């Protein structure tokens, strides 16, 4: 086990665990208050990926998806002893899918629910050209046009020099992972799209329906690609509704 923890614990004796993964450049702080708005039986476990927050200087960020999901299994397998569900936003959704495929193939484990937001279905091709390999100036310009980084941050040269390795690694992880065709999952899938998101469409989220043999729910949320911030209350209300149904069957 690594010295640094990989998850933040929030409940001593949960009935199920919700593992949460961030978008590119984001961290566990996104999910800091989620446990206050979800059923008490749910332990929200934000995943502390290397290269950010308190692991910024102590661990290099992953740029290869296969290596990341293997490490996730090594580090978090002991926490899969009770029903678990996954939530990922944008890059986080792709990590969730890759990890779920790995767990099913290598350990015959599947999540009890799968939540994804702002991430196109894995059988679709991306609409945006890769940017992780671009020279620094072009990479940062492309990043700014994606809309996830404030102008004040982009103009802080020292901060961007610190963040550049993490951002490049995250985008390499995201852009070079090519999912292999696989059978749909047995768990339900709930997908969320931003109603003003110009990067990922409602149709691309609706296509996740092909990846479950179970129920599928599609919800639109107010906001752009980063509606996980602007529509947090609505997202948590929807997740609570879905998980109450799961908890009632426990």
ABEGO torsion letter per residue (X at the ends): XBABBABBBABABBABBBBBBBBBGBBAAAAAAAAAABBAABBBBBBBBBGBEAAAAABBBBABAAAAAAAAAAAAAAAAABBBBBBBBEAAAAAAAAAAAAAAAAAGBBBABBBBBGBBBAABBBABBBAAABBAAAAAAAAAAAGABBAAAAABAAAAAAAAAAAAAAAAAAAABBBBBBBBBABBBBBBBBAABAABBAAAAAAAAAABABBBBBBBBBEBAAAAAAAAAAAAAAAAAAAAAAAAAX
